[in-house]
């Protein structure tokens, strides 16, 4: 059972997925910091000193923090846009790679032999 688990866990796809999750989590933290610490204060200044984190509505004991929600929505759009751009860039490189014409390979020994046999048969038909 240990060998099966080891072969499963060390497959390329599982390792790629693990690396992607780790990088994705770190990227999420960077985007959250970008939104919370740079974009939202700038947007708040442009809107007359508005602090989005403090925006909330209170109904009795319930507090609806729509400012934090707006920041989270902006986080999502930045992450989605950056992932879209990355996939678009990778797809462009992949298409360029696929579009490259394959270099003509030298004929194999079998192809050379078959070509010689074909040519000999053509010669014999022409002579007869």
C-alpha positions, 0 to 999 in steps of 0.5 A: 500500500505504501508503494502505491501511495508513493507512486501516486503522490510522486506523479507529475500531476500531483506535484504540479497541482501541489505547487500550483496551490502553494503559489496560488495561495501566495498570489492570493495574499499578494493580491489581497494586500494590493487591494487593501493597502494600495488600490482601496485607499487610492479609490477612497481618496478619489471618492473624497476620503472614503474608507471602504473598510468602515462601510457598514449598515447596522440593523439592530444587532446585525452589522452588514459590512458591505465595504469589506465585501466590495474589497473582496469583490475587487480582490476576485476581479483582480485575481480572475483578470490576472489568471485570464491574462496568464492563461491567454499568454500561455495559450499564445506561446503554445499556439506558436509552438504548435504552429512551428513546422516540423523539421523534415526527418531523414527517411528511415532505412525501411523507407529507403529500401522500399523506395529502392524496391519501388524504383526497381519495379518501375524500371522492370515494368518500363523494360517489359 
